[in-house]
Structure formats: C-alpha cells, structure tokens
Amino acid sequence: MIYRIRIVSIALSLMSISATAQEMSREEAVQTALKNNDRIKAAEFQTEQARQLKKTQADLGNFSATLMKGQYNTIQQDNNLTLTQSIPFPTTLASQVKLGKEQVLGAERNQVVTQNNLVYEVKRTYELLLYHNSLQQLLLSQDSLFTDFVRAASARYKAGEGTLLEKVTAESQSLEIKNRLQQNEADSYILQTRLQVLVKSAELVTTTDDFVKLTSSGGSVEHNPTLLYELQQTNISKQVLRVERNKFLPNLEVGYFNQTLIGFQNTTGTENFYDKNKRFQGFLVGVSFPLWFAPQAARSKAAHYQVEAAQKNADYAKATLSQEFEQAQRELKKNAASLSFYETSALQNASLILLQASKAFRAGEIGYIEYLQSLRTAIEIKTNYLMGLQQHNLSIIKIEFLTGSF
C-alpha cells in the first residue's frame, strides 16, 4: 500500500511537470543551447575582446609636444615649440599587427571548443534521458507483469494451491520493480534539470525524439576543436617570439620644431634684427634604443620557452585525442556487435519466453519458480538491450565530439 501511494504521488508529480515542460528534439536542444548558454556568450565576448585588442597592436606610441620659453639664445625671451613622435621599427610594427590577427584566431578557436563541449554535453544528456524514458516504459510493463503475478499467487494461496513463499516472493518482486521505477523517475528528473540548465530554459525540458540506433558520420581527430586551439596557441607563441626579437630594433623618432631667435642675425653679410614675429623652423630625425639589453633579452628567451611549452601542449593534446578516438572506435565496434546480437535474436527470444511462460504458468504446467526465472531472464534481456543501445549511441556521440562534428 505504501509503494502504491508513492507511485501515484510520483505519477501525479510527473504529470504536473509535463504540463509545464518544454518539448525539444535533440537538434532543437543543441541549437537552443548554442544560442542561450552563458558559456557560449562568454566565449563570444572573449572573441570580441580579442578583436578590439587587435586594433591596439598598431599603436605608434605617444605623441609629444614641448614648449620651451626663456633666455636660451640671448637675453631676450624666446620660445620654442617642438613636436615629436616615436614610431616602432616597421618590422616590429608589422609583427605586432600579425600577433593581433593570430590572437583573434585563437579566441575564435576557443569559442569553437566551447561550442563543441556544450553540444557534447547536450547530446549526451539528451541521450541518457531517452534511455531512462525507454527504461521507464519497460519497468511499467514489468510492473504489470508482476502485478498479475501477485494477483495469481494470492489467488492460488487462498485456494490452497500455492504456498505462502510463492505469494511473498511475488509481492517482493513487485515491490522491487516499484522501487526501480521510483529510482528511474528520479534519474530522469535530474537529467531534465541538467538539460534545462544547458539550454537555459525557464522550464524543464522533455524529449520528443525516439530512442533509436544512431549512425556514425565519420570524421577525423585532426579537426578536433581542442587540437586546433592548441595548435593555434603554438602559432601565437611563435608570433610573440618574433615580436620580442624585433623589439631589439630601435624605435624611430621624427619631429618638428618652430621657434623664435630674437636678436641680430647675419644672413646676407649684414646684421639684421629679428623680433618675436619672425619664427624659425625645422625637423628632427633620430632613433631610440635601450642602453641595457638584458631585460629585452630575458623577454625574448621567455617567449622562446613559451613556444616550446605550447608545442608540447599541442603534441600531448594530439596524442591524447588520438588515443581517445581509437578507444571510442573500438567501443563503438564492441557495442555495435552486442546490439546486433540483441536485435537479431535475443529480443525475439525474450518475447517468446514471456509469452510461453505466461501461458504455461496459467495452465499450471510450470511452478512459480520456473515462471519467475523465465520472467527474470526475459526482463534481463530487454534491460540489457536498452543498456546496449545507450552505450552504442553514447559511443557515436563521443566520436562526434572528438571529431568536432557538431
């Protein structure tokens, strides 16, 4: 009675949830997540940040304006206005601009990594939810079978044809199925809430797709977004090294001055007086470089070590992903073989076992022990089939993740 009350309560709760849940197909869940998930939005902002920072790589430095006034020529009060601009050496400036482009590409590839990870989580969660929905239907059919078994065992016991052990065994099995139903419903609810967070929905998400066998679309680990991101980090670090090496080159200095030189000037063989209204002008050209090269040498060496570290990270990512891809393919092959066994023979045998065992038990041709054993065998086959289908589909989803096929 207690279990019946619980089942009814859970069923009512699920009906209430279904009334307010948002139905989605697998593809709809993926697209909604890519549109709404905050991790995607954060990656998009990081990409935009990199695009804005790219514009700073062409920075020419500060412009300088200096006004000098005083007795720097004669006792008269002269003034001098000097304008100067420091410009990085052209190769340094070009390498900085190239670095900005590489950093934007790195941010874009990081965004793809985030998308790939999110799609994998959505697909995997959706697939697990499909599995639990199918398992729920199987458990409900089992519940009906054992309810009939309890009814028959109770009737046989009252008629003196059965034993108390038979009746108690039937009731225990029925209660066990009800317990598994309750656990499965809880697992389904957890997955629904997880999917709700991934797609950023105000409501729980329910599935509309059928729990069917997925097919592999192929692909190569060479296109894995994480690997491409790590390779891009190597390109970025190499470009940083070029920038640091180019910084050994001097900066160029250009300028212009305009000033007064109040007093007598011998310009044509005679002394002429120039007042404050007469201005003299010219230009400045020069170079600037640090007298102490050790700090820049250290920065260049540090950039070299960063290149080595980035290359090692890329090599490790490639080796790890290749191993995971090979393992996923072997898992898929194993799961496909197991699934084929259930599809070609085991499921048919399970249905036949259930049918014949039920007929034989009602006709009194077999006892409850044989009947119970037959039920358990058939149920185990169907349960294992659902598990095999789940593992098969999860293997394909993992391969899609490793190949970046989203």
C-alpha positions as CSV (number, residue, x, y, z in Angstrom):
1,M,0.0,0.0,0.0
2,I,2.8,2.4,0.8
3,Y,4.5,1.8,-2.5
4,R,1.2,2.3,-4.3
5,I,0.8,5.7,-2.7
6,R,4.4,6.6,-3.6
7,I,3.9,5.6,-7.2
8,V,0.7,7.5,-7.5
9,S,2.3,10.6,-5.9
10,I,5.3,10.4,-8.3
11,A,3.0,9.9,-11.3
12,L,1.0,13.0,-10.3
13,S,4.2,14.9,-9.9
14,L,5.4,13.9,-13.3
15,M,2.1,14.9,-14.9
16,S,2.4,18.3,-13.3
17,I,6.0,18.6,-14.6
18,S,4.9,17.5,-18.1
19,A,2.2,20.2,-18.2
20,T,4.8,22.9,-17.7
21,A,7.8,21.3,-19.5
22,Q,9.2,22.5,-22.8
23,E,9.4,19.8,-25.5
24,M,12.5,19.7,-27.7
25,S,14.1,17.4,-30.2
26,R,17.8,16.7,-30.0
27,E,18.6,19.2,-32.7
28,E,16.4,21.9,-31.1
29,A,18.1,21.3,-27.8
30,V,21.5,21.7,-29.4
31,Q,20.6,24.9,-31.2
32,T,18.8,26.4,-28.2
33,A,21.9,25.8,-26.1
34,L,24.2,27.3,-28.7
35,K,22.0,30.4,-28.7
36,N,21.3,30.8,-25.0
37,N,24.0,29.2,-22.9
38,D,26.1,31.7,-20.9
39,R,29.4,29.8,-21.6
40,I,28.8,30.5,-25.3
41,K,28.1,34.1,-24.7
42,A,31.2,34.4,-22.5
43,A,33.3,32.9,-25.4
44,E,31.8,35.4,-27.8
45,F,32.7,38.3,-25.6
46,Q,36.3,37.0,-25.4
47,T,36.4,36.8,-29.2
48,E,35.2,40.4,-29.4
49,Q,37.7,41.4,-26.8
50,A,40.5,39.9,-28.9
51,R,39.2,41.8,-32.0
52,Q,39.3,45.1,-30.1
53,L,42.8,44.3,-28.7
54,K,44.0,43.6,-32.3
55,K,43.5,47.3,-33.0
56,T,46.0,48.2,-30.3
57,Q,48.8,46.3,-32.0
58,A,49.3,49.1,-34.5
59,D,49.8,51.6,-31.7
60,L,52.5,54.2,-32.7
61,G,53.2,55.3,-29.2
62,N,52.8,58.7,-27.6
63,F,52.9,62.0,-29.4
64,S,55.0,64.6,-27.6
65,A,54.5,68.4,-27.6
66,T,57.1,70.5,-25.7
67,L,57.1,74.3,-25.3
68,M,60.3,75.9,-24.2
69,K,60.4,79.6,-23.2
70,G,63.2,81.6,-21.8
71,Q,66.7,83.1,-22.5
72,Y,68.1,80.1,-24.4
73,N,69.5,82.3,-27.2
74,T,70.0,85.9,-25.9
75,I,68.8,87.9,-23.0
76,Q,65.5,88.1,-24.9
77,Q,62.6,85.9,-24.0
78,D,62.4,83.3,-26.9
79,N,60.0,80.4,-27.2
80,N,60.3,77.0,-28.9
81,L,57.6,74.5,-29.8
82,T,58.8,71.0,-30.5
83,L,56.6,68.2,-31.7
84,T,57.9,64.6,-31.7
85,Q,56.6,61.1,-32.5
86,S,58.2,57.8,-31.6
87,I,57.4,55.1,-34.1
88,P,58.3,51.4,-33.7
89,F,60.6,50.0,-36.3
90,P,58.4,48.9,-39.3
91,T,59.2,45.1,-38.9
92,T,58.3,45.4,-35.2
93,L,55.0,47.1,-36.0
94,A,54.2,44.5,-38.7
95,S,54.9,41.6,-36.3
96,Q,52.7,43.2,-33.7
97,V,49.8,43.5,-36.2
98,K,50.3,39.9,-37.2
99,L,50.2,38.9,-33.5
100,G,46.8,40.6,-33.1
101,K,45.4,38.6,-36.0
102,E,46.7,35.3,-34.5
103,Q,45.2,36.2,-31.1
104,V,41.8,36.8,-32.7
105,L,42.0,33.4,-34.5
106,G,42.9,31.9,-31.1
107,A,39.9,33.4,-29.5
108,E,37.7,32.2,-32.3
109,R,39.0,28.7,-32.0
110,N,38.4,28.8,-28.2
111,Q,34.8,29.7,-29.0
112,V,34.5,26.6,-31.2
113,V,36.0,24.5,-28.4
114,T,33.3,25.9,-26.0
115,Q,30.6,25.1,-28.6
116,N,31.9,21.6,-29.2
117,N,32.0,20.9,-25.4
118,L,28.5,22.2,-24.9
119,V,27.0,20.3,-27.8
120,Y,28.6,17.1,-26.4
121,E,27.0,17.7,-23.0
122,V,23.6,18.4,-24.5
123,K,23.6,15.4,-26.8
124,R,24.9,13.1,-24.1
125,T,22.3,14.4,-21.5
126,Y,19.5,14.1,-24.1
127,E,20.5,10.5,-25.0
128,L,20.6,9.5,-21.3
129,L,17.1,11.0,-20.9
130,L,15.9,9.0,-23.9
131,Y,17.3,5.9,-22.3
132,H,15.6,6.5,-19.0
133,N,12.3,7.2,-20.7
134,S,12.5,3.9,-22.5
135,L,13.6,2.1,-19.3
136,Q,10.5,3.7,-17.7
137,Q,8.2,2.1,-20.2
138,L,10.0,-1.3,-19.8
139,L,9.7,-1.0,-16.0
140,L,6.0,-0.2,-16.3
141,S,5.4,-3.3,-18.4
142,Q,7.4,-5.3,-15.8
143,D,5.2,-3.8,-13.1
144,S,2.1,-5.0,-14.9
145,L,3.6,-8.5,-15.2
146,F,4.5,-8.8,-11.5
147,T,1.1,-7.2,-10.5
148,D,-0.5,-10.1,-12.4
149,F,1.9,-12.5,-10.8
150,V,1.0,-11.2,-7.3
151,R,-2.7,-11.5,-8.1
152,A,-2.3,-15.0,-9.4
153,A,-0.1,-16.1,-6.5
154,S,-2.6,-14.6,-3.9
155,A,-5.5,-16.4,-5.6
156,R,-3.6,-19.7,-5.6
157,Y,-2.6,-19.2,-1.9
158,K,-6.2,-18.5,-0.9
159,A,-7.4,-21.6,-2.9
160,G,-4.8,-23.7,-1.2
161,E,-3.0,-24.4,-4.4
162,G,0.0,-22.2,-3.7
163,T,2.3,-21.6,-0.8
164,L,3.0,-18.5,1.4
165,L,6.5,-18.5,0.0
166,E,5.1,-18.1,-3.6
167,K,2.9,-15.3,-2.5
168,V,5.6,-13.4,-0.6
169,T,8.1,-13.9,-3.4
170,A,5.7,-12.4,-5.9
171,E,5.0,-9.4,-3.7
172,S,8.7,-8.9,-3.1
173,Q,9.4,-8.9,-6.8
174,S,6.6,-6.5,-7.4
175,L,7.8,-4.1,-4.7
176,E,11.4,-4.3,-6.2
177,I,10.1,-3.2,-9.6
178,K,8.2,-0.3,-8.0
179,N,11.4,0.7,-6.2
180,R,13.3,0.7,-9.5
181,L,10.5,2.8,-11.1
182,Q,10.9,5.4,-8.4
183,Q,14.7,5.5,-8.8
184,N,14.4,5.8,-12.6
185,E,11.9,8.6,-12.3
186,A,14.3,10.5,-10.0
187,D,17.2,9.9,-12.5
188,S,15.0,11.2,-15.3
189,Y,14.2,14.4,-13.3
190,I,17.9,15.0,-12.6
191,L,18.6,14.8,-16.4
192,Q,15.7,17.1,-17.2
193,T,17.1,19.7,-14.8
194,R,20.5,19.3,-16.3
195,L,19.2,19.8,-19.8
196,Q,17.2,22.8,-18.6
197,V,20.4,24.5,-17.4
198,L,22.3,23.6,-20.6
199,V,19.7,25.2,-22.9
200,K,19.0,27.9,-20.3
201,S,15.2,27.3,-20.3
202,A,12.8,28.6,-17.7
203,E,11.0,25.2,-17.8
204,L,12.1,21.6,-17.6
205,V,12.9,20.0,-20.9
206,T,11.3,16.9,-22.2
207,T,12.3,14.8,-25.2
208,T,10.4,14.3,-28.5
209,D,12.9,12.1,-30.3
210,D,12.6,8.3,-30.2
211,F,15.2,6.1,-28.5
212,V,16.7,4.6,-31.7
213,K,20.0,3.5,-33.0
214,L,22.3,6.3,-34.2
215,T,24.6,6.1,-37.1
216,S,28.2,7.4,-37.2
217,S,29.1,10.3,-39.6
218,G,32.8,9.5,-39.6
219,G,35.4,12.3,-39.3
220,S,39.0,12.7,-38.2
221,V,40.5,13.8,-34.9
222,E,42.6,16.3,-36.9
223,H,39.6,18.5,-36.9
224,N,39.1,18.3,-33.2
225,P,38.5,21.9,-31.9
226,T,40.7,21.4,-28.9
227,L,43.6,20.2,-31.0
228,L,43.1,23.2,-33.4
229,Y,43.1,25.5,-30.5
230,E,46.3,24.1,-29.1
231,L,48.0,24.4,-32.5
232,Q,46.8,28.0,-32.7
233,Q,48.4,28.7,-29.3
234,T,51.6,27.5,-30.8
235,N,51.3,29.9,-33.7
236,I,50.5,32.7,-31.2
237,S,53.6,32.0,-29.1
238,K,55.8,31.9,-32.2
239,Q,54.5,35.3,-33.2
240,V,55.1,36.6,-29.7
241,L,58.7,35.4,-30.0
242,R,59.0,37.3,-33.3
243,V,57.7,40.5,-31.7
244,E,60.1,40.2,-28.8
245,R,63.1,39.7,-31.1
246,N,62.0,42.6,-33.3
247,K,62.0,44.8,-30.2
248,F,65.8,44.7,-30.3
249,L,65.5,47.1,-33.3
250,P,65.4,50.8,-32.4
251,N,62.4,53.0,-32.4
252,L,62.3,55.8,-35.0
253,E,62.0,59.4,-33.8
254,V,60.6,62.1,-36.0
255,G,59.8,65.7,-35.1
256,Y,59.2,69.3,-36.0
257,F,60.2,72.5,-34.2
258,N,59.1,76.1,-34.5
259,Q,60.9,78.8,-32.5
260,T,61.9,82.5,-32.2
261,L,65.5,83.7,-32.2
262,I,65.2,87.4,-31.1
263,G,68.2,89.4,-31.9
264,F,70.7,90.3,-34.7
265,Q,71.4,87.6,-37.3
266,N,74.0,87.8,-40.1
267,T,72.2,86.4,-43.1
268,T,73.3,88.5,-46.1
269,G,76.6,89.8,-44.9
270,T,74.8,92.4,-42.8
271,E,73.4,92.3,-39.3
272,N,69.6,92.2,-39.4
273,F,67.4,92.3,-36.3
274,Y,64.6,89.6,-35.9
275,D,61.9,90.2,-33.4
276,K,59.4,87.7,-31.9
277,N,57.2,87.8,-35.0
278,K,59.9,86.0,-37.0
279,R,59.9,82.3,-36.5
280,F,62.4,79.6,-37.4
281,Q,61.5,76.0,-38.1
282,G,63.0,72.6,-38.9
283,F,62.6,68.9,-38.4
284,L,64.1,66.2,-36.2
285,V,65.0,62.6,-37.2
286,G,66.6,60.1,-34.8
287,V,66.5,56.7,-33.2
288,S,66.0,55.5,-29.7
289,F,67.0,52.2,-28.1
290,P,67.7,51.0,-24.6
291,L,71.2,51.1,-23.3
292,W,70.6,47.9,-21.2
293,F,69.6,45.0,-23.4
294,A,69.4,42.4,-20.7
295,P,65.6,42.8,-19.9
296,Q,64.6,42.5,-23.5
297,A,66.9,39.5,-23.9
298,A,65.2,37.9,-21.0
299,R,61.7,38.6,-22.5
300,S,62.9,37.1,-25.8
301,K,64.2,34.0,-24.1
302,A,61.0,33.7,-22.1
303,A,59.0,33.8,-25.3
304,H,61.2,31.0,-26.7
305,Y,60.3,28.8,-23.8
306,Q,56.6,29.6,-24.3
307,V,56.9,28.4,-27.8
308,E,58.4,25.1,-26.6
309,A,55.7,24.7,-23.9
310,A,52.9,25.5,-26.4
311,Q,54.3,22.9,-28.8
312,K,54.4,20.2,-26.1
313,N,50.8,21.0,-25.1
314,A,49.8,20.6,-28.8
315,D,51.7,17.3,-29.1
316,Y,50.1,16.0,-25.9
317,A,46.6,17.1,-27.0
318,K,47.1,15.3,-30.3
319,A,48.4,12.1,-28.7
320,T,45.6,12.1,-26.1
321,L,42.8,12.8,-28.6
322,S,44.2,10.1,-31.0
323,Q,44.1,7.6,-28.2
324,E,40.6,8.6,-27.1
325,F,39.4,8.4,-30.7
326,E,40.9,4.9,-31.2
327,Q,39.3,3.8,-27.9
328,A,35.9,5.3,-28.9
329,Q,36.0,3.5,-32.2
330,R,36.8,0.2,-30.5
331,E,34.0,0.8,-28.0
332,L,31.6,1.5,-30.9
333,K,32.6,-1.7,-32.7
334,K,32.1,-3.7,-29.5
335,N,28.7,-2.0,-28.7
336,A,27.6,-2.5,-32.3
337,A,28.3,-6.2,-32.1
338,S,26.5,-6.5,-28.8
339,L,23.5,-4.5,-30.1
340,S,23.3,-6.7,-33.2
341,F,23.1,-9.8,-31.0
342,Y,20.0,-8.4,-29.2
343,E,18.4,-7.1,-32.4
344,T,18.8,-10.3,-34.4
345,S,17.9,-13.0,-31.8
346,A,17.8,-12.1,-28.1
347,L,14.8,-9.7,-28.2
348,Q,12.7,-12.2,-30.1
349,N,13.7,-14.9,-27.7
350,A,12.8,-12.7,-24.7
351,S,9.3,-12.0,-26.1
352,L,8.8,-15.7,-26.8
353,I,9.9,-16.6,-23.2
354,L,7.4,-14.1,-21.8
355,L,4.6,-15.4,-23.9
356,Q,5.2,-19.1,-23.3
357,A,6.0,-18.7,-19.6
358,S,2.8,-16.8,-19.0
359,K,0.7,-19.5,-20.9
360,A,2.4,-22.3,-19.0
361,F,2.0,-20.7,-15.6
362,R,-1.7,-20.0,-16.1
363,A,-2.2,-23.6,-17.3
364,G,-0.4,-24.9,-14.3
365,E,2.3,-26.6,-16.5
366,I,5.2,-24.8,-14.6
367,G,5.5,-23.7,-11.0
368,Y,6.2,-20.2,-9.8
369,I,9.9,-20.7,-9.5
370,E,10.2,-21.6,-13.2
371,Y,7.8,-18.8,-14.1
372,L,9.8,-16.3,-12.0
373,Q,13.1,-17.4,-13.6
374,S,11.6,-17.0,-17.0
375,L,10.4,-13.5,-16.2
376,R,13.8,-12.5,-14.9
377,T,15.6,-13.9,-18.0
378,A,13.3,-12.1,-20.4
379,I,13.4,-8.8,-18.4
380,E,17.2,-9.0,-18.2
381,I,17.5,-9.4,-21.9
382,K,15.3,-6.4,-22.6
383,T,17.0,-4.3,-20.0
384,N,20.5,-5.2,-21.4
385,Y,19.2,-4.3,-24.9
386,L,18.3,-0.8,-23.7
387,M,21.7,-0.5,-22.0
388,G,23.4,-1.8,-25.1
389,L,21.6,0.7,-27.3
390,Q,22.5,3.5,-24.9
391,Q,26.2,2.5,-24.9
392,H,26.2,2.3,-28.7
393,N,24.7,5.8,-29.1
394,L,27.0,7.3,-26.5
395,S,30.0,5.9,-28.4
396,I,28.8,7.7,-31.6
397,I,28.2,10.9,-29.6
398,K,31.7,10.6,-28.2
399,I,33.2,10.2,-31.7
400,E,31.3,13.2,-33.0
401,F,32.7,15.2,-30.1
402,L,36.3,14.0,-30.8
403,T,36.0,14.8,-34.5
404,G,34.2,18.2,-33.9
405,S,31.2,17.0,-35.9
406,F,28.5,19.2,-34.2
